Amino acid sequence: MSEEMKNAYKMLDINNKRNQLSNELIMMYELIKKFESDRGISPITQVKNYDSLNDYDLTEDEILTFFYEDIYNIEQELITLLSMIER
């Protein structure tokens, strides 16, 4: 990641940082899902979309849990995918 990208992220307010992080997690999930779909594998999890209008008032603990769930679900998809590839 370039310094320019990191600096642009630093300049965002907390709500927009959360939204950007959510977007990145969704993109990772969509790439995995596309790969699975191309191989006839059904996703076993889902990733949530942070709603910057409705979720802005989540506490730090709540937002960390929100993102932890998404990261865990992406991990589960990767484990499933890698298990299928190894067969």
N, CA, C and O atoms as a GROMACS GRO file, in nm:
protein
  348
    1MET      N    1   0.085  -0.117   0.000
    1MET     CA    2   0.000   0.000   0.000
    1MET      C    3   0.090   0.123   0.000
    1MET      O    4   0.188   0.131   0.074
    2SER      N    5   0.055   0.216  -0.083
    2SER     CA    6   0.137   0.337  -0.094
    2SER      C    7   0.113   0.430   0.025
    2SER      O    8   0.009   0.426   0.090
    3GLU      N    9   0.212   0.512   0.052
    3GLU     CA   10   0.198   0.613   0.158
    3GLU      C   11   0.082   0.708   0.126
    3GLU      O   12   0.011   0.753   0.215
    4GLU      N   13   0.065   0.737   0.000
    4GLU     CA   14  -0.043   0.826  -0.043
    4GLU      C   15  -0.180   0.768  -0.005
    4GLU      O   16  -0.267   0.841   0.043
    5MET      N   17  -0.197   0.637  -0.027
    5MET     CA   18  -0.324   0.573   0.011
    5MET      C   19  -0.342   0.574   0.163
    5MET      O   20  -0.451   0.602   0.212
    6LYS      N   21  -0.235   0.544   0.236
    6LYS     CA   22  -0.245   0.544   0.382
    6LYS      C   23  -0.278   0.683   0.434
    6LYS      O   24  -0.360   0.698   0.524
    7ASN      N   25  -0.216   0.784   0.377
    7ASN     CA   26  -0.245   0.921   0.420
    7ASN      C   27  -0.388   0.963   0.387
    7ASN      O   28  -0.452   1.033   0.465
    8ALA      N   29  -0.437   0.920   0.272
    8ALA     CA   30  -0.576   0.951   0.235
    8ALA      C   31  -0.672   0.886   0.334
    8ALA      O   32  -0.772   0.946   0.373
    9TYR      N   33  -0.642   0.762   0.374
    9TYR     CA   34  -0.725   0.692   0.472
    9TYR      C   35  -0.721   0.763   0.608
    9TYR      O   36  -0.823   0.779   0.673
   10LYS      N   37  -0.602   0.806   0.648
   10LYS     CA   38  -0.586   0.876   0.776
   10LYS      C   39  -0.670   1.003   0.783
   10LYS      O   40  -0.715   1.043   0.890
   11MET      N   41  -0.691   1.066   0.668
   11MET     CA   42  -0.765   1.191   0.665
   11MET      C   43  -0.917   1.172   0.676
   11MET      O   44  -0.990   1.269   0.699
   12LEU      N   45  -0.965   1.048   0.660
   12LEU     CA   46  -1.108   1.022   0.671
   12LEU      C   47  -1.154   1.031   0.816
   12LEU      O   48  -1.076   1.006   0.908
   13ASP      N   49  -1.280   1.068   0.836
   13ASP     CA   50  -1.335   1.062   0.971
   13ASP      C   51  -1.364   0.916   1.006
   13ASP      O   52  -1.360   0.829   0.919
   14ILE      N   53  -1.392   0.889   1.132
   14ILE     CA   54  -1.409   0.752   1.180
   14ILE      C   55  -1.517   0.677   1.102
   14ILE      O   56  -1.496   0.562   1.064
   15ASN      N   57  -1.630   0.740   1.078
   15ASN     CA   58  -1.739   0.674   1.008
   15ASN      C   59  -1.696   0.633   0.867
   15ASN      O   60  -1.728   0.523   0.822
   16ASN      N   61  -1.625   0.720   0.798
   16ASN     CA   62  -1.579   0.687   0.664
   16ASN      C   63  -1.467   0.584   0.666
   16ASN      O   64  -1.454   0.505   0.572
   17LYS      N   65  -1.386   0.583   0.770
   17LYS     CA   66  -1.284   0.479   0.784
   17LYS      C   67  -1.352   0.343   0.801
   17LYS      O   68  -1.312   0.244   0.740
   18ARG      N   69  -1.454   0.340   0.886
   18ARG     CA   70  -1.528   0.215   0.905
   18ARG      C   71  -1.589   0.169   0.773
   18ARG      O   72  -1.582   0.051   0.738
   19ASN      N   73  -1.647   0.262   0.701
   19ASN     CA   74  -1.711   0.228   0.574
   19ASN      C   75  -1.608   0.177   0.473
   19ASN      O   76  -1.634   0.080   0.402
   20GLN      N   77  -1.493   0.239   0.468
   20GLN     CA   78  -1.388   0.195   0.376
   20GLN      C   79  -1.338   0.056   0.413
   20GLN      O   80  -1.317  -0.028   0.325
   21LEU      N   81  -1.320   0.031   0.541
   21LEU     CA   82  -1.277  -0.101   0.586
   21LEU      C   83  -1.382  -0.206   0.548
   21LEU      O   84  -1.348  -0.314   0.500
   22SER      N   85  -1.507  -0.174   0.568
   22SER     CA   86  -1.615  -0.265   0.530
   22SER      C   87  -1.612  -0.292   0.381
   22SER      O   88  -1.629  -0.406   0.338
   23ASN      N   89  -1.591  -0.189   0.301
   23ASN     CA   90  -1.584  -0.206   0.155
   23ASN      C   91  -1.471  -0.299   0.115
   23ASN      O   92  -1.487  -0.381   0.025
   24GLU      N   93  -1.357  -0.287   0.182
   24GLU     CA   94  -1.243  -0.374   0.150
   24GLU      C   95  -1.274  -0.520   0.185
   24GLU      O   96  -1.239  -0.611   0.110
   25LEU      N   97  -1.339  -0.542   0.299
   25LEU     CA   98  -1.376  -0.678   0.338
   25LEU      C   99  -1.478  -0.736   0.241
   25LEU      O  100  -1.470  -0.854   0.205
   26ILE      N  101  -1.572  -0.655   0.198
   26ILE     CA  102  -1.672  -0.700   0.100
   26ILE      C  103  -1.604  -0.736  -0.031
   26ILE      O  104  -1.638  -0.837  -0.093
   27MET      N  105  -1.508  -0.657  -0.073
   27MET     CA  106  -1.437  -0.685  -0.198
   27MET      C  107  -1.363  -0.818  -0.187
   27MET      O  108  -1.366  -0.898  -0.281
   28MET      N  109  -1.296  -0.843  -0.076
   28MET     CA  110  -1.227  -0.970  -0.056
   28MET      C  111  -1.326  -1.086  -0.063
   28MET      O  112  -1.301  -1.187  -0.128
   29TYR      N  113  -1.439  -1.069   0.004
   29TYR     CA  114  -1.540  -1.174   0.006
   29TYR      C  115  -1.595  -1.199  -0.134
   29TYR      O  116  -1.615  -1.314  -0.174
   30GLU      N  117  -1.620  -1.092  -0.209
   30GLU     CA  118  -1.674  -1.106  -0.345
   30GLU      C  119  -1.576  -1.178  -0.437
   30GLU      O  120  -1.617  -1.257  -0.522
   31LEU      N  121  -1.448  -1.151  -0.422
   31LEU     CA  122  -1.346  -1.221  -0.502
   31LEU      C  123  -1.346  -1.370  -0.470
   31LEU      O  124  -1.337  -1.453  -0.561
   32ILE      N  125  -1.355  -1.404  -0.343
   32ILE     CA  126  -1.361  -1.545  -0.302
   32ILE      C  127  -1.488  -1.608  -0.355
   32ILE      O  128  -1.484  -1.719  -0.410
   33LYS      N  129  -1.600  -1.539  -0.340
   33LYS     CA  130  -1.729  -1.590  -0.386
   33LYS      C  131  -1.729  -1.616  -0.537
   33LYS      O  132  -1.783  -1.716  -0.583
   34LYS      N  133  -1.669  -1.526  -0.613
   34LYS     CA  134  -1.660  -1.543  -0.759
   34LYS      C  135  -1.578  -1.667  -0.792
   34LYS      O  136  -1.618  -1.747  -0.877
   35PHE      N  137  -1.466  -1.684  -0.725
   35PHE     CA  138  -1.382  -1.801  -0.747
   35PHE      C  139  -1.460  -1.928  -0.714
   35PHE      O  140  -1.454  -2.026  -0.788
   36GLU      N  141  -1.533  -1.926  -0.602
   36GLU     CA  142  -1.613  -2.042  -0.563
   36GLU      C  143  -1.722  -2.069  -0.667
   36GLU      O  144  -1.743  -2.183  -0.708
   37SER      N  145  -1.789  -1.964  -0.708
   37SER     CA  146  -1.898  -1.978  -0.805
   37SER      C  147  -1.848  -2.040  -0.936
   37SER      O  148  -1.915  -2.125  -0.994
   38ASP      N  149  -1.731  -1.997  -0.981
   38ASP     CA  150  -1.674  -2.051  -1.104
   38ASP      C  151  -1.645  -2.200  -1.093
   38ASP      O  152  -1.634  -2.269  -1.194
   39ARG      N  153  -1.633  -2.250  -0.972
   39ARG     CA  154  -1.604  -2.391  -0.948
   39ARG      C  155  -1.723  -2.467  -0.892
   39ARG      O  156  -1.709  -2.582  -0.849
   40GLY      N  157  -1.840  -2.404  -0.892
   40GLY     CA  158  -1.962  -2.471  -0.845
   40GLY      C  159  -1.969  -2.492  -0.696
   40GLY      O  160  -2.037  -2.583  -0.649
   41ILE      N  161  -1.899  -2.408  -0.620
   41ILE     CA  162  -1.899  -2.417  -0.473
   41ILE      C  163  -1.990  -2.310  -0.418
   41ILE      O  164  -1.977  -2.192  -0.453
   42SER      N  165  -2.083  -2.349  -0.332
   42SER     CA  166  -2.173  -2.252  -0.271
   42SER      C  167  -2.109  -2.190  -0.147
   42SER      O  168  -2.052  -2.262  -0.065
   43PRO      N  169  -2.117  -2.059  -0.133
   43PRO     CA  170  -2.062  -1.994  -0.013
   43PRO      C  171  -2.133  -2.044   0.113
   43PRO      O  172  -2.253  -2.072   0.111
   44ILE      N  173  -2.059  -2.056   0.221
   44ILE     CA  174  -2.117  -2.103   0.347
   44ILE      C  175  -2.142  -1.988   0.445
   44ILE      O  176  -2.205  -2.007   0.549
   45THR      N  177  -2.094  -1.869   0.412
   45THR     CA  178  -2.107  -1.755   0.503
   45THR      C  179  -2.149  -1.632   0.425
   45THR      O  180  -2.170  -1.636   0.304
   46GLN      N  181  -2.161  -1.522   0.498
   46GLN     CA  182  -2.190  -1.393   0.438
   46GLN      C  183  -2.108  -1.286   0.508
   46GLN      O  184  -2.067  -1.304   0.622
   47VAL      N  185  -2.086  -1.176   0.439
   47VAL     CA  186  -2.018  -1.061   0.497
   47VAL      C  187  -2.117  -0.946   0.498
   47VAL      O  188  -2.189  -0.924   0.400
   48LYS      N  189  -2.120  -0.874   0.609
   48LYS     CA  190  -2.215  -0.764   0.624
   48LYS      C  191  -2.160  -0.637   0.560
   48LYS      O  192  -2.040  -0.621   0.542
   49ASN      N  193  -2.250  -0.549   0.526
   49ASN     CA  194  -2.211  -0.418   0.472
   49ASN      C  195  -2.234  -0.314   0.580
   49ASN      O  196  -2.346  -0.293   0.626
   50TYR      N  197  -2.128  -0.248   0.621
   50TYR     CA  198  -2.139  -0.138   0.717
   50TYR      C  199  -2.220  -0.027   0.653
   50TYR      O  200  -2.188   0.019   0.543
   51ASP      N  201  -2.324   0.016   0.720
   51ASP     CA  202  -2.410   0.123   0.670
   51ASP      C  203  -2.372   0.252   0.741
   51ASP      O  204  -2.404   0.272   0.858
   52SER      N  205  -2.303   0.340   0.668
   52SER     CA  206  -2.251   0.462   0.731
   52SER      C  207  -2.360   0.555   0.781
   52SER      O  208  -2.333   0.644   0.862
   53LEU      N  209  -2.483   0.536   0.735
   53LEU     CA  210  -2.594   0.619   0.784
   53LEU      C  211  -2.657   0.561   0.910
   53LEU      O  212  -2.698   0.636   0.999
   54ASN      N  213  -2.665   0.429   0.918
   54ASN     CA  214  -2.733   0.366   1.031
   54ASN      C  215  -2.641   0.307   1.137
   54ASN      O  216  -2.681   0.289   1.252
   55ASP      N  217  -2.517   0.277   1.099
   55ASP     CA  218  -2.426   0.210   1.192
   55ASP      C  219  -2.321   0.302   1.254
   55ASP      O  220  -2.236   0.256   1.330
   56TYR      N  221  -2.328   0.431   1.224
   56TYR     CA  222  -2.226   0.525   1.270
   56TYR      C  223  -2.217   0.534   1.423
   56TYR      O  224  -2.112   0.571   1.477
   57ASP      N  225  -2.326   0.500   1.492
   57ASP     CA  226  -2.326   0.515   1.637
   57ASP      C  227  -2.284   0.387   1.711
   57ASP      O  228  -2.296   0.380   1.834
   58LEU      N  229  -2.234   0.286   1.638
   58LEU     CA  230  -2.185   0.167   1.705
   58LEU      C  231  -2.064   0.203   1.791
   58LEU      O  232  -1.981   0.285   1.752
   59THR      N  233  -2.057   0.143   1.907
   59THR     CA  234  -1.941   0.165   1.994
   59THR      C  235  -1.819   0.097   1.935
   59THR      O  236  -1.830   0.017   1.842
   60GLU      N  237  -1.702   0.128   1.989
   60GLU     CA  238  -1.580   0.064   1.940
   60GLU      C  239  -1.590  -0.087   1.956
   60GLU      O  240  -1.551  -0.162   1.866
   61ASP      N  241  -1.641  -0.133   2.070
   61ASP     CA  242  -1.657  -0.276   2.093
   61ASP      C  243  -1.751  -0.338   1.989
   61ASP      O  244  -1.723  -0.446   1.936
   62GLU      N  245  -1.861  -0.272   1.961
   62GLU     CA  246  -1.957  -0.324   1.864
   62GLU      C  247  -1.898  -0.327   1.722
   62GLU      O  248  -1.921  -0.423   1.648
   63ILE      N  249  -1.824  -0.225   1.686
   63ILE     CA  250  -1.768  -0.222   1.551
   63ILE      C  251  -1.656  -0.324   1.537
   63ILE      O  252  -1.640  -0.383   1.430
   64LEU      N  253  -1.578  -0.344   1.642
   64LEU     CA  254  -1.474  -0.447   1.637
   64LEU      C  255  -1.537  -0.585   1.622
   64LEU      O  256  -1.486  -0.669   1.546
   65THR      N  257  -1.646  -0.610   1.692
   65THR     CA  258  -1.718  -0.737   1.679
   65THR      C  259  -1.775  -0.751   1.538
   65THR      O  260  -1.768  -0.859   1.479
   66PHE      N  261  -1.832  -0.644   1.485
   66PHE     CA  262  -1.887  -0.640   1.350
   66PHE      C  263  -1.781  -0.683   1.249
   66PHE      O  264  -1.807  -0.769   1.166
   67PHE      N  265  -1.664  -0.623   1.256
   67PHE     CA  266  -1.557  -0.655   1.161
   67PHE      C  267  -1.494  -0.792   1.190
   67PHE      O  268  -1.452  -0.861   1.098
   68TYR      N  269  -1.486  -0.830   1.316
   68TYR     CA  270  -1.433  -0.961   1.351
   68TYR      C  271  -1.518  -1.070   1.288
   68TYR      O  272  -1.465  -1.167   1.233
   69GLU      N  273  -1.649  -1.056   1.294
   69GLU     CA  274  -1.739  -1.154   1.233
   69GLU      C  275  -1.712  -1.166   1.083
   69GLU      O  276  -1.706  -1.276   1.029
   70ASP      N  277  -1.695  -1.053   1.016
   70ASP     CA  278  -1.668  -1.055   0.873
   70ASP      C  279  -1.534  -1.121   0.842
   70ASP      O  280  -1.525  -1.202   0.749
   71ILE      N  281  -1.432  -1.088   0.918
   71ILE     CA  282  -1.300  -1.147   0.897
   71ILE      C  283  -1.306  -1.297   0.921
   71ILE      O  284  -1.248  -1.375   0.845
   72TYR      N  285  -1.376  -1.338   1.025
   72TYR     CA  286  -1.391  -1.480   1.054
   72TYR      C  287  -1.463  -1.551   0.940
   72TYR      O  288  -1.423  -1.660   0.900
   73ASN      N  289  -1.569  -1.490   0.887
   73ASN     CA  290  -1.644  -1.551   0.776
   73ASN      C  291  -1.559  -1.561   0.650
   73ASN      O  292  -1.568  -1.661   0.578
   74ILE      N  293  -1.479  -1.462   0.623
   74ILE     CA  294  -1.388  -1.469   0.508
   74ILE      C  295  -1.287  -1.582   0.529
   74ILE      O  296  -1.257  -1.657   0.436
   75GLU      N  297  -1.237  -1.594   0.650
   75GLU     CA  298  -1.145  -1.703   0.681
   75GLU      C  299  -1.211  -1.839   0.657
   75GLU      O  300  -1.148  -1.930   0.601
   76GLN      N  301  -1.337  -1.855   0.698
   76GLN     CA  302  -1.408  -1.981   0.678
   76GLN      C  303  -1.425  -2.012   0.529
   76GLN      O  304  -1.411  -2.126   0.487
   77GLU      N  305  -1.455  -1.910   0.450
   77GLU     CA  306  -1.467  -1.929   0.305
   77GLU      C  307  -1.333  -1.973   0.246
   77GLU      O  308  -1.329  -2.061   0.160
   78LEU      N  309  -1.225  -1.912   0.291
   78LEU     CA  310  -1.092  -1.950   0.240
   78LEU      C  311  -1.057  -2.093   0.279
   78LEU      O  312  -1.001  -2.168   0.198
   79ILE      N  313  -1.089  -2.132   0.401
   79ILE     CA  314  -1.062  -2.269   0.445
   79ILE      C  315  -1.142  -2.368   0.359
   79ILE      O  316  -1.088  -2.469   0.314
   80THR      N  317  -1.269  -2.338   0.337
   80THR     CA  318  -1.352  -2.424   0.253
   80THR      C  319  -1.297  -2.433   0.112
   80THR      O  320  -1.288  -2.540   0.054
   81LEU      N  321  -1.262  -2.318   0.059
   81LEU     CA  322  -1.210  -2.312  -0.078
   81LEU      C  323  -1.080  -2.391  -0.091
   81LEU      O  324  -1.063  -2.470  -0.183
   82LEU      N  325  -0.990  -2.368   0.002
   82LEU     CA  326  -0.862  -2.440  -0.003
   82LEU      C  327  -0.880  -2.591   0.015
   82LEU      O  328  -0.808  -2.670  -0.046
   83SER      N  329  -0.976  -2.630   0.098
   83SER     CA  330  -1.006  -2.774   0.114
   83SER      C  331  -1.055  -2.835  -0.015
   83SER      O  332  -1.017  -2.946  -0.051
   84MET      N  333  -1.140  -2.762  -0.086
   84MET     CA  334  -1.192  -2.811  -0.215
   84MET      C  335  -1.081  -2.818  -0.319
   84MET      O  336  -1.076  -2.912  -0.398
   85ILE      N  337  -0.993  -2.721  -0.320
   85ILE     CA  338  -0.884  -2.718  -0.420
   85ILE      C  339  -0.789  -2.834  -0.397
   85ILE      O  340  -0.738  -2.893  -0.492
   86GLU      N  341  -0.764  -2.868  -0.269
   86GLU     CA  342  -0.669  -2.973  -0.237
   86GLU      C  343  -0.723  -3.112  -0.274
   86GLU      O  344  -0.645  -3.207  -0.286
   87ARG      N  345  -0.852  -3.125  -0.292
   87ARG     CA  346  -0.910  -3.257  -0.325
   87ARG      C  347  -0.881  -3.296  -0.464
   87ARG      O  348  -0.922  -3.403  -0.508
   0.00000   0.00000   0.00000
